[in-house]
Amino acid sequence: MKLKWQQAPVKTQWGDDMVVASVAIDKDHTVCLYCERDQTPKVDAMFAQRTWVGLTDEEREIASWTDGSFGAGARWADAKLKEKNT
């Protein structure tokens, strides 16, 4: 997600060098992010979209045969995906 930063209203409690970006939560709600202008790259990095890393064919095969039960395979696949994407 690319944030669009704008100068914050002059009368913020944090000073004159503040910028603000609005992020849509859903069609009726937004959240406003305030930070110092020189800190925007850090915030932008937090919101940078990462590429999803899925299971390999071999890992899918392992997940389908783990203990021969769907529950065990699903738990294994969930743990593997968390490991790859955090």
N, CA, C and O of each residue as an XYZ file, in Angstrom:
344
protein
N       0.851     -1.167      0.000
C       0.000      0.000      0.000
C       0.901      1.235      0.000
O       1.819      1.343      0.814
N       0.640      2.134     -0.890
C       1.388      3.389     -0.979
C       0.615      4.461     -0.223
O      -0.535      4.749     -0.552
N       1.238      5.045      0.778
C       0.601      6.096      1.553
C       0.809      7.442      0.871
O       1.874      7.714      0.317
N      -0.208      8.267      0.919
C      -0.126      9.614      0.363
C      -0.028     10.591      1.535
O      -1.003     10.826      2.250
N       1.155     11.150      1.714
C       1.407     12.051      2.830
C       1.049     13.483      2.461
O       1.318     13.939      1.349
N       0.439     14.183      3.410
C       0.094     15.598      3.241
C       0.528     16.350      4.499
O       0.638     15.768      5.578
N       0.765     17.621      4.344
C       1.090     18.451      5.502
C      -0.058     18.368      6.505
O      -1.220     18.539      6.135
N       0.255     18.110      7.749
C      -0.768     18.048      8.798
C      -1.260     19.452      9.101
O      -0.573     20.430      8.806
N      -2.434     19.557      9.684
C      -2.914     20.875     10.098
C      -1.860     21.561     10.975
O      -1.206     20.904     11.785
N      -1.700     22.848     10.819
C      -0.647     23.593     11.507
C      -0.758     23.456     13.021
O       0.260     23.453     13.713
N      -1.954     23.345     13.539
C      -2.141     23.344     14.988
C      -2.154     21.933     15.577
O      -3.052     21.599     16.350
N      -1.181     21.108     15.224
C      -1.089     19.811     15.891
C      -0.302     19.978     17.178
O       0.507     20.897     17.303
N      -0.534     19.106     18.115
C       0.183     19.169     19.385
C       1.628     18.722     19.248
O       2.418     18.901     20.175
N       1.989     18.143     18.112
C       3.333     17.596     17.928
C       4.285     18.547     17.203
O       5.470     18.235     17.090
N       3.830     19.654     16.724
C       4.716     20.610     16.084
C       4.361     20.886     14.634
O       3.366     20.382     14.114
N       5.200     21.704     13.982
C       4.899     22.164     12.627
C       5.373     21.233     11.519
O       4.937     21.384     10.377
N       6.248     20.279     11.812
C       6.813     19.432     10.766
C       6.081     18.094     10.643
O       6.670     17.095     10.231
N       4.812     18.083     10.998
C       4.044     16.844     10.971
C       3.333     16.672      9.630
O       2.889     17.637      9.009
N       3.241     15.414      9.207
C       2.487     15.063      8.012
C       1.449     14.024      8.417
O       1.554     13.402      9.474
N       0.447     13.844      7.563
C      -0.641     12.918      7.858
C      -0.973     12.116      6.596
O      -0.900     12.626      5.478
N      -1.337     10.854      6.805
C      -1.814      9.996      5.716
C      -3.073      9.298      6.211
O      -3.127      8.850      7.356
N      -4.077      9.206      5.360
C      -5.319      8.520      5.718
C      -5.341      7.158      5.045
O      -4.989      7.019      3.873
N      -5.765      6.149      5.814
C      -5.838      4.780      5.309
C      -7.275      4.302      5.460
O      -7.850      4.386      6.545
N      -7.853      3.804      4.379
C      -9.219      3.288      4.429
C      -9.242      1.954      5.165
O      -8.444      1.062      4.879
N     -10.155      1.831      6.106
C     -10.373      0.570      6.807
C     -11.469     -0.212      6.094
O     -11.335     -1.413      5.857
N     -12.537      0.470      5.759
C     -13.622     -0.065      4.940
C     -14.306      1.125      4.287
O     -13.787      2.240      4.343
N     -15.459      0.907      3.670
C     -16.082      2.009      2.913
C     -16.536      3.174      3.783
O     -16.752      4.274      3.273
N     -16.684      2.954      5.081
C     -17.174      4.009      5.963
C     -16.169      4.523      6.984
O     -16.476      5.448      7.736
N     -14.964      3.934      7.024
C     -14.034      4.289      8.093
C     -12.608      4.454      7.569
O     -12.180      3.762      6.645
N     -11.889      5.387      8.186
C     -10.473      5.598      7.877
C      -9.704      5.758      9.183
O     -10.282      6.022     10.237
N      -8.411      5.595      9.090
C      -7.527      5.879     10.212
C      -6.491      6.871      9.702
O      -6.013      6.744      8.575
N      -6.147      7.842     10.511
C      -5.153      8.846     10.132
C      -3.845      8.554     10.847
O      -3.819      8.325     12.056
N      -2.767      8.564     10.084
C      -1.434      8.334     10.621
C      -0.675      9.647     10.605
O      -0.554     10.282      9.557
N      -0.167     10.055     11.743
C       0.623     11.276     11.848
C       2.060     10.902     12.171
O       2.298     10.002     12.976
N       3.010     11.574     11.561
C       4.414     11.406     11.935
C       5.217     12.604     11.452
O       4.736     13.414     10.659
N       6.456     12.704     11.945
C       7.343     13.759     11.480
C       7.719     13.479     10.029
O       7.870     12.322      9.637
N       7.868     14.515      9.246
C       8.149     14.372      7.816
C       9.343     13.447      7.556
O       9.302     12.637      6.630
N      10.400     13.559      8.359
C      11.595     12.757      8.100
C      11.435     11.291      8.511
O      12.327     10.483      8.254
N      10.320     10.940      9.140
C      10.074      9.565      9.563
C       9.159      8.797      8.604
O       8.902      7.611      8.807
N       8.667      9.479      7.553
C       7.736      8.809      6.626
C       8.332      7.566      5.955
O       7.590      6.610      5.728
N       9.633      7.525      5.625
C      10.152      6.290      5.025
C       9.995      5.071      5.929
O       9.757      3.967      5.438
N      10.125      5.254      7.234
C       9.943      4.139      8.171
C       8.499      3.647      8.155
O       8.247      2.442      8.146
N       7.554      4.583      8.151
C       6.142      4.205      8.140
C       5.792      3.563      6.795
O       5.073      2.565      6.750
N       6.302      4.139      5.697
C       6.060      3.552      4.380
C       6.564      2.110      4.320
O       5.915      1.246      3.731
N       7.712      1.855      4.925
C       8.277      0.502      4.931
C       7.372     -0.464      5.690
O       7.256     -1.633      5.319
N       6.732      0.021      6.748
C       5.820     -0.835      7.506
C       4.615     -1.245      6.667
O       4.075     -2.337      6.843
N       4.195     -0.371      5.755
C       3.010     -0.642      4.954
C       3.341     -1.216      3.567
O       2.440     -1.472      2.768
N       4.622     -1.414      3.290
C       5.010     -1.974      1.993
C       4.441     -3.381      1.877
O       4.530     -4.182      2.808
N       3.861     -3.664      0.732
C       3.261     -4.976      0.525
C       4.346     -5.999      0.239
O       5.178     -5.817     -0.650
N       4.323     -7.063      0.999
C       5.281     -8.135      0.803
C       4.727     -9.152     -0.179
O       3.513     -9.303     -0.312
N       5.612     -9.836     -0.855
C       5.210    -10.903     -1.757
C       4.927    -12.150     -0.933
O       5.755    -12.568     -0.124
N       3.753    -12.746     -1.140
C       3.356    -13.949     -0.425
C       4.220    -15.111     -0.880
O       4.439    -15.299     -2.077
N       4.709    -15.885      0.070
C       5.499    -17.070     -0.230
C       4.651    -18.281      0.114
O       4.306    -18.492      1.277
N       4.317    -19.069     -0.882
C       3.484    -20.246     -0.671
C       4.311    -21.506     -0.486
O       5.541    -21.462     -0.458
N       3.622    -22.618     -0.361
C       4.280    -23.907     -0.221
C       4.806    -24.391     -1.565
O       4.219    -24.118     -2.612
N       5.907    -25.103     -1.518
C       6.419    -25.753     -2.731
C       5.585    -27.004     -2.984
O       4.817    -27.423     -2.117
N       5.729    -27.600     -4.156
C       5.013    -28.837     -4.455
C       5.382    -29.923     -3.440
O       4.523    -30.678     -2.986
N       6.664    -29.990     -3.093
C       7.115    -30.989     -2.111
C       6.460    -30.747     -0.748
O       6.047    -31.696     -0.082
N       6.364    -29.491     -0.334
C       5.742    -29.178      0.950
C       4.249    -29.480      0.928
O       3.697    -29.919      1.938
N       3.586    -29.254     -0.198
C       2.170    -29.604     -0.317
C       1.986    -31.118     -0.195
O       1.027    -31.592      0.416
N       2.905    -31.855     -0.777
C       2.856    -33.317     -0.679
C       3.017    -33.751      0.784
O       2.290    -34.624      1.259
N       3.964    -33.143      1.488
C       4.167    -33.460      2.907
C       2.904    -33.145      3.704
O       2.480    -33.938      4.546
N       2.306    -31.985      3.435
C       1.108    -31.577      4.176
C      -0.044    -32.544      3.938
O      -0.833    -32.802      4.847
N      -0.148    -33.075      2.741
C      -1.274    -33.965      2.437
C      -1.101    -35.347      3.056
O      -2.084    -36.076      3.193
N       0.109    -35.727      3.431
C       0.357    -37.071      3.977
C       0.714    -37.065      5.456
O       0.858    -38.139      6.039
N       0.861    -35.916      6.085
C       1.239    -35.866      7.496
C       0.199    -36.588      8.346
O      -0.961    -36.180      8.396
N       0.610    -37.643      9.002
C      -0.242    -38.466      9.884
C      -1.484    -39.004      9.188
O      -2.346    -39.588      9.845
N      -1.597    -38.826      7.901
C      -2.765    -39.332      7.189
C      -4.069    -38.653      7.566
O      -5.139    -39.113      7.167
N      -4.001    -37.557      8.336
C      -5.235    -36.880      8.723
C      -5.181    -35.426      8.284
O      -4.119    -34.803      8.290
N      -6.327    -34.893      7.907
C      -6.379    -33.517      7.422
C      -5.938    -32.533      8.496
O      -5.231    -31.573      8.190
N      -6.331    -32.744      9.732
C      -6.012    -31.796     10.804
C      -4.519    -31.629     11.009
O      -4.034    -30.504     11.124
N      -3.788    -32.726     11.056
C      -2.343    -32.655     11.257
C      -1.668    -31.970     10.077
O      -0.777    -31.142     10.268
N      -2.082    -32.305      8.861
C      -1.505    -31.684      7.667
C      -1.792    -30.196      7.610
O      -0.931    -29.407      7.222
N      -3.000    -29.811      7.997
C      -3.371    -28.397      7.987
C      -2.548    -27.625      9.014
O      -2.104    -26.510      8.741
N      -2.342    -28.214     10.200
C      -1.537    -27.555     11.229
C      -0.085    -27.411     10.757
O       0.540    -26.372     10.974
N       0.452    -28.459     10.111
C       1.819    -28.402      9.600
C       1.934    -27.298      8.542
O       2.869    -26.499      8.579
N       0.972    -27.253      7.589
C       1.010    -26.245      6.518
C       0.874    -24.841      7.101
O       1.565    -23.926      6.652
N       0.003    -24.650      8.085
C      -0.165    -23.348      8.713
C       1.142    -22.897      9.361
O       1.544    -21.745      9.200
N       1.801    -23.781     10.083
C       3.078    -23.436     10.729
C       4.148    -23.120      9.690
O       4.932    -22.190      9.878
N       4.190    -23.881      8.597
C       5.191    -23.668      7.553
C       4.974    -22.321      6.871
O       5.945    -21.606      6.623
N       3.739    -21.956      6.564
C       3.443    -20.668      5.916
C       3.765    -19.496      6.844
O       4.275    -18.473      6.388
N       3.475    -19.633      8.131
C       3.840    -18.576      9.080
C       5.342    -18.385      9.111
O       5.830    -17.256      9.147
N       6.082    -19.498      9.097
C       7.539    -19.439      9.100
C       8.072    -18.717      7.864
O       9.007    -17.922      7.964
N       7.485    -18.988      6.711
C       7.957    -18.410      5.459
C       7.594    -16.935      5.297
O       8.293    -16.197      4.602
N       6.517    -16.508      5.927
C       5.978    -15.166      5.673
C       6.097    -14.210      6.844
O       5.437    -13.171      6.853
N       6.921    -14.533      7.834
C       7.141    -13.585      8.929
C       8.617    -13.302      9.055
O       9.026    -12.527      9.919
